[in-house]
């Protein structure tokens, strides 16, 4: 049985919802540590390069993926927001483009044995992520 004695009026409900949105936005726009951008770019590039190794790269791909996840979750815990995505749409788009380079490298590896396109995609994946990192850093400022 519930003991809700106070039923909010529409104005109080709107204000409470606005406060929730403000709190979520504050968490999602928390500045990240500076070191995380190049580390993520390096790990994404390394993951992409593993496709040039053929079947031998699977273990390295999984290891780099696990390292990427661990670094981000641990850094997120230290910041107090381990599973939040930033509000910057440009950052999210560039991080998505970086991920698409990773998937494109998988497709290229299946279609050809040439390593050059995979190296280009690895560089592009890292560059896209670094560009997104610059955008994210400018939108949130330096960590406190």
C-alpha positions as CSV (number, residue, x, y, z in Angstrom):
1,X,0.0,0.0,0.0
2,X,1.3,3.4,-0.9
3,X,1.3,6.4,1.4
4,X,1.5,9.2,-1.1
5,X,-0.2,12.0,0.6
6,X,1.1,14.8,-1.6
7,X,0.0,14.7,-5.3
8,X,2.0,17.3,-7.2
9,X,0.2,19.8,-9.4
10,X,1.2,20.1,-13.1
11,X,3.5,23.0,-12.4
12,X,5.4,21.1,-9.7
13,X,5.6,18.0,-12.0
14,X,7.1,20.1,-14.8
15,X,9.6,21.7,-12.5
16,X,10.7,18.3,-11.1
17,X,11.1,16.9,-14.7
18,X,13.1,20.0,-15.7
19,X,15.4,19.4,-12.7
20,X,16.0,15.8,-13.8
21,X,16.9,16.9,-17.3
22,X,19.3,19.5,-15.9
23,X,21.0,16.9,-13.7
24,X,21.3,14.4,-16.6
25,X,22.8,17.1,-18.9
26,X,25.3,18.1,-16.2
27,X,26.4,14.5,-15.8
28,X,26.6,13.9,-19.6
29,X,28.6,17.1,-20.1
30,X,31.2,16.4,-17.4
31,X,34.7,17.0,-18.8
32,X,36.8,14.0,-19.5
33,X,40.4,13.6,-18.6
34,X,42.7,14.8,-21.4
35,X,44.6,11.6,-21.6
36,X,41.6,9.5,-22.5
37,X,41.2,11.0,-26.0
38,X,44.6,9.8,-27.4
39,X,44.4,6.5,-25.6
40,X,41.0,5.8,-27.1
41,X,42.2,6.9,-30.6
42,X,45.3,4.6,-30.2
43,X,43.2,1.6,-29.1
44,X,40.6,2.2,-31.9
45,X,43.5,2.4,-34.5
46,X,45.1,-0.8,-33.0
47,X,41.8,-2.6,-33.2
48,X,41.4,-1.6,-36.8
49,X,44.9,-2.7,-37.7
50,X,44.3,-6.2,-36.3
51,X,42.3,-7.0,-39.4
52,X,45.5,-6.7,-41.5
53,X,46.8,-9.8,-39.6
54,X,44.0,-12.1,-40.8
55,X,42.9,-14.8,-38.4
56,X,45.9,-14.3,-36.3
57,X,44.6,-10.8,-35.2
58,X,41.5,-12.1,-33.4
59,X,43.2,-12.4,-30.0
60,X,44.8,-8.9,-30.4
61,X,41.4,-7.5,-31.5
62,X,39.7,-8.9,-28.4
63,X,42.6,-7.7,-26.2
64,X,42.4,-4.2,-27.6
65,X,38.6,-4.1,-27.3
66,X,38.8,-5.3,-23.7
67,X,41.4,-2.6,-23.0
68,X,39.3,0.1,-24.6
69,X,36.3,-0.9,-22.5
70,X,38.3,-1.2,-19.3
71,X,40.0,2.2,-19.8
72,X,36.7,3.9,-20.4
73,X,34.7,2.2,-17.6
74,X,37.5,2.9,-15.1
75,X,37.9,6.5,-16.1
76,X,34.1,6.8,-16.0
77,X,34.0,5.5,-12.5
78,X,36.6,7.9,-11.4
79,X,34.5,10.7,-12.9
80,X,31.3,9.4,-11.3
81,X,29.6,8.6,-14.6
82,X,30.9,5.3,-16.1
83,X,28.1,4.6,-18.6
84,X,27.0,8.0,-19.9
85,X,27.3,9.3,-23.4
86,X,28.1,13.0,-24.0
87,X,25.5,15.3,-25.4
88,X,27.8,16.6,-28.2
89,X,26.3,15.3,-31.4
90,X,29.4,16.2,-33.4
91,X,31.5,14.0,-31.0
92,X,29.0,11.2,-31.2
93,X,29.0,11.4,-35.1
94,X,32.8,11.4,-35.3
95,X,33.1,8.5,-32.8
96,X,30.5,6.7,-35.0
97,X,32.6,7.4,-38.1
98,X,35.6,6.0,-36.3
99,X,33.6,2.8,-35.5
100,X,32.5,2.6,-39.1
101,X,36.2,2.6,-40.1
102,X,36.7,-0.3,-37.9
103,X,33.8,-2.2,-39.5
104,X,35.0,-1.2,-43.0
105,X,38.4,-2.7,-42.2
106,X,36.6,-6.0,-41.3
107,X,34.9,-5.9,-44.7
108,X,38.1,-5.0,-46.6
109,X,39.9,-7.8,-44.8
110,X,37.3,-10.3,-46.0
111,X,37.4,-9.0,-49.6
112,X,41.2,-8.6,-50.2
113,X,44.5,-9.5,-48.7
114,X,46.0,-6.0,-49.2
115,X,47.0,-4.3,-46.0
116,X,47.2,-0.7,-47.3
117,X,43.5,0.0,-47.2
118,X,43.3,-1.3,-43.6
119,X,46.2,0.9,-42.6
120,X,44.4,3.9,-44.1
121,X,41.2,3.0,-42.3
122,X,43.1,2.6,-39.0
123,X,44.6,6.1,-39.4
124,X,41.2,7.4,-40.3
125,X,39.6,5.8,-37.3
126,X,42.1,7.4,-35.0
127,X,41.9,10.8,-36.7
128,X,38.1,10.8,-36.6
129,X,38.2,10.0,-32.9
130,X,40.8,12.6,-32.1
131,X,38.8,15.2,-34.0
132,X,35.8,14.2,-32.0
133,X,37.9,14.5,-28.9
134,X,38.8,18.1,-29.8
135,X,35.1,18.9,-30.3
136,X,34.1,17.3,-27.0
137,X,36.9,19.0,-25.1
138,X,35.9,22.4,-26.4
139,X,32.2,21.8,-25.6
140,X,32.9,20.7,-22.0
141,X,36.0,22.5,-21.0
142,X,38.9,21.2,-19.0
143,X,38.4,18.7,-16.1
144,X,38.2,20.3,-12.7
